[in-house]
Amino acid sequence: MTRVKVGGDSHLHIVELFLDRDKKHEDKLALIPSDRLAYFLSALALTILVDQVMYTYFKSDYEKFRSMTLYPKITWNIGWCANVKPWQLFEHRIALVRGLRNPEKIERFKEFSEFFVSDLQDFFKNNKFEVVSWDTIRLTMLNDNDIITTKYGDGNYGEIFKNALS
Protein backbone atom coordinates (compact mmCIF):
# COMPACT_ATOMS: atom_id res chain seq x y z
CA MET A 1 0.00 0.00 0.00
CA THR A 2 2.87 2.39 0.68
CA ARG A 3 3.83 2.25 -3.01
CA VAL A 4 0.29 2.96 -4.24
CA LYS A 5 -0.21 6.67 -4.78
CA VAL A 6 -2.99 8.02 -2.61
CA GLY A 7 -4.78 11.35 -2.58
CA GLY A 8 -3.79 14.44 -0.64
CA ASP A 9 -5.95 13.30 2.28
CA SER A 10 -3.95 10.03 2.59
CA HIS A 11 -6.90 7.97 1.34
CA LEU A 12 -7.24 5.94 -1.79
CA HIS A 13 -10.25 7.23 -3.73
CA ILE A 14 -12.47 4.70 -5.45
CA VAL A 15 -13.20 7.12 -8.28
CA GLU A 16 -9.55 6.71 -9.32
CA LEU A 17 -10.13 3.02 -10.00
CA PHE A 18 -12.72 3.96 -12.65
CA LEU A 19 -10.40 6.23 -14.62
CA ASP A 20 -9.50 5.16 -18.09
CA ARG A 21 -5.80 4.36 -17.99
CA ASP A 22 -5.37 5.48 -21.61
CA LYS A 23 -6.49 9.01 -20.78
CA LYS A 24 -4.45 11.82 -19.21
CA HIS A 25 -5.20 10.71 -15.63
CA GLU A 26 -2.47 9.02 -13.63
CA ASP A 27 -3.25 5.39 -12.85
CA LYS A 28 -2.91 5.04 -9.07
CA LEU A 29 -2.59 1.25 -9.35
CA ALA A 30 -0.13 1.16 -12.27
CA LEU A 31 2.45 -0.80 -10.26
CA ILE A 32 0.03 -3.68 -9.61
CA PRO A 33 0.52 -6.36 -12.30
CA SER A 34 -2.77 -7.14 -14.03
CA ASP A 35 -2.55 -10.85 -13.12
CA ARG A 36 -2.37 -9.86 -9.41
CA LEU A 37 -5.02 -7.13 -9.43
CA ALA A 38 -7.85 -9.40 -8.24
CA TYR A 39 -5.72 -10.39 -5.24
CA PHE A 40 -4.84 -6.76 -4.56
CA LEU A 41 -8.50 -5.70 -4.65
CA SER A 42 -9.39 -8.64 -2.38
CA ALA A 43 -6.70 -7.66 0.12
CA LEU A 44 -7.73 -4.02 -0.06
CA ALA A 45 -11.42 -4.84 0.42
CA LEU A 46 -10.85 -7.10 3.42
CA THR A 47 -8.36 -4.86 5.21
CA ILE A 48 -10.71 -1.90 4.74
CA LEU A 49 -13.58 -4.04 6.03
CA VAL A 50 -11.78 -5.04 9.24
CA ASP A 51 -10.67 -1.46 9.83
CA GLN A 52 -14.27 -0.25 9.43
CA VAL A 53 -15.57 -2.97 11.76
CA MET A 54 -13.01 -2.10 14.40
CA TYR A 55 -13.81 1.61 14.16
CA THR A 56 -17.58 1.08 14.20
CA TYR A 57 -17.96 -1.61 16.85
CA PHE A 58 -14.80 -1.59 18.94
CA LYS A 59 -13.83 2.07 19.36
CA SER A 60 -12.04 1.46 22.67
CA ASP A 61 -9.61 -0.89 20.87
CA TYR A 62 -9.42 0.99 17.59
CA GLU A 63 -6.37 3.19 18.26
CA LYS A 64 -4.27 0.19 19.32
CA PHE A 65 -5.50 -1.78 16.29
CA ARG A 66 -4.87 1.16 13.95
CA SER A 67 -1.32 1.70 15.20
CA MET A 68 -0.56 -2.02 14.76
CA THR A 69 -2.03 -2.47 11.29
CA LEU A 70 -2.08 0.91 9.53
CA TYR A 71 -4.79 -0.50 7.28
CA PRO A 72 -5.77 1.83 4.43
CA LYS A 73 -8.84 4.00 4.10
CA ILE A 74 -10.83 4.34 0.91
CA THR A 75 -13.31 7.09 0.23
CA TRP A 76 -15.19 8.22 -2.85
CA ASN A 77 -13.09 11.26 -3.67
CA ILE A 78 -11.30 14.21 -2.11
CA GLY A 79 -14.00 16.30 -0.49
CA TRP A 80 -16.42 13.38 -0.38
CA CYS A 81 -15.07 11.51 2.59
CA ALA A 82 -17.81 8.93 2.90
CA ASN A 83 -16.25 5.51 3.36
CA VAL A 84 -16.69 3.05 0.54
CA LYS A 85 -18.31 -0.29 1.27
CA PRO A 86 -15.50 -2.79 0.59
CA TRP A 87 -17.46 -4.93 -1.87
CA GLN A 88 -17.85 -1.85 -4.09
CA LEU A 89 -14.23 -2.36 -5.16
CA PHE A 90 -15.55 -5.22 -7.29
CA GLU A 91 -18.11 -3.19 -9.23
CA HIS A 92 -18.60 -4.02 -12.89
CA ARG A 93 -17.35 -0.59 -14.01
CA ILE A 94 -14.02 -1.12 -12.26
CA ALA A 95 -13.72 -4.58 -13.80
CA LEU A 96 -14.28 -3.17 -17.28
CA VAL A 97 -11.65 -0.47 -16.89
CA ARG A 98 -9.19 -2.86 -15.28
CA GLY A 99 -9.81 -5.82 -17.60
CA LEU A 100 -10.90 -8.18 -14.82
CA ARG A 101 -13.38 -10.93 -15.55
CA ASN A 102 -15.93 -12.01 -13.00
CA PRO A 103 -14.97 -15.66 -12.62
CA GLU A 104 -11.38 -14.59 -11.94
CA LYS A 105 -12.38 -11.87 -9.44
CA ILE A 106 -14.68 -14.19 -7.53
CA GLU A 107 -12.23 -17.09 -7.45
CA ARG A 108 -9.35 -14.90 -6.31
CA PHE A 109 -11.59 -13.29 -3.67
CA LYS A 110 -12.67 -16.69 -2.36
CA GLU A 111 -9.08 -17.87 -2.21
CA PHE A 112 -7.90 -14.70 -0.47
CA SER A 113 -10.86 -14.67 1.95
CA GLU A 114 -9.93 -18.09 3.27
CA PHE A 115 -6.33 -16.99 3.78
CA PHE A 116 -7.37 -13.65 5.32
CA VAL A 117 -9.80 -15.17 7.82
CA SER A 118 -7.13 -17.60 8.99
CA ASP A 119 -4.60 -14.78 9.29
CA LEU A 120 -7.10 -12.54 11.09
CA GLN A 121 -7.91 -15.32 13.53
CA ASP A 122 -4.20 -15.68 14.33
CA PHE A 123 -3.85 -11.91 14.72
CA PHE A 124 -6.62 -11.68 17.31
CA LYS A 125 -5.44 -14.79 19.15
CA ASN A 126 -1.88 -13.44 19.38
CA ASN A 127 -2.78 -9.83 20.27
CA LYS A 128 -4.85 -8.93 23.28
CA PHE A 129 -7.28 -6.04 23.25
CA GLU A 130 -9.60 -4.61 25.90
CA VAL A 131 -12.85 -5.75 24.30
CA VAL A 132 -12.35 -7.35 20.91
CA SER A 133 -11.26 -10.94 20.40
CA TRP A 134 -11.45 -13.30 17.46
CA ASP A 135 -14.85 -14.56 18.61
CA THR A 136 -16.34 -11.08 19.06
CA ILE A 137 -15.14 -9.68 15.75
CA ARG A 138 -16.13 -12.83 13.88
CA LEU A 139 -19.66 -12.79 15.33
CA THR A 140 -19.96 -9.05 14.73
CA MET A 141 -19.07 -9.49 11.05
CA LEU A 142 -21.43 -12.44 10.66
CA ASN A 143 -24.28 -10.39 12.14
CA ASP A 144 -23.69 -7.22 10.10
CA ASN A 145 -26.01 -7.26 7.08
CA ASP A 146 -23.81 -4.82 5.14
CA ILE A 147 -20.95 -7.32 5.36
CA ILE A 148 -22.77 -10.50 4.41
CA THR A 149 -24.91 -8.85 1.73
CA THR A 150 -24.68 -9.53 -1.99
CA LYS A 151 -26.03 -6.12 -3.02
CA TYR A 152 -22.66 -4.37 -3.42
CA GLY A 153 -20.28 -5.21 -6.23
CA ASP A 154 -21.19 -7.62 -8.99
CA GLY A 155 -20.96 -10.92 -7.20
CA ASN A 156 -21.71 -12.72 -3.99
CA TYR A 157 -18.71 -11.35 -2.06
CA GLY A 158 -20.60 -11.04 1.22
CA GLU A 159 -21.72 -14.64 1.01
CA ILE A 160 -18.22 -15.83 0.13
CA PHE A 161 -16.78 -13.95 3.09
CA LYS A 162 -19.52 -15.27 5.37
CA ASN A 163 -18.61 -18.83 4.32
CA ALA A 164 -14.93 -18.17 5.05
CA LEU A 165 -15.88 -16.88 8.51
CA SER A 166 -18.15 -19.85 9.27
Stockholm file with secondary structure:
# STOCKHOLM 1.0

chainA/1-166         MTRVKVGGDSHLHIVELFLDRDKKHEDKLALIPSDRLAYFLSALALTILVDQVMYTYFKSDYEKFRSMTLYPKITWNIGWCANVKPWQLFEHRIALVRGLRNPEKIERFKEFSEFFVSDLQDFFKNNKFEVVSWDTIRLTMLNDNDIITTKYGDGNYGEIFKNALS
#=GR chainA/1-166 SS CTTSCCCTTSCEETHHHHSCTTSSSCCTTTTSCGGGHHHHHHHHHHHHHHHHHHHHHCHHHHHHHHHHHCCCCEEEETTEEEECCGGGGGCHHHHHHHTCCHHHHHHHHHHHHHHHHHHHHHHHHHSCCSSCCHHHHHHHHHTCHHHHCSSSSSSCHHHHHHHHHC
#=GC SS_cons         CTTSCCCTTSCEETHHHHSCTTSSSCCTTTTSCGGGHHHHHHHHHHHHHHHHHHHHHCHHHHHHHHHHHCCCCEEEETTEEEECCGGGGGCHHHHHHHTCCHHHHHHHHHHHHHHHHHHHHHHHHHSCCSSCCHHHHHHHHHTCHHHHCSSSSSSCHHHHHHHHHC
//
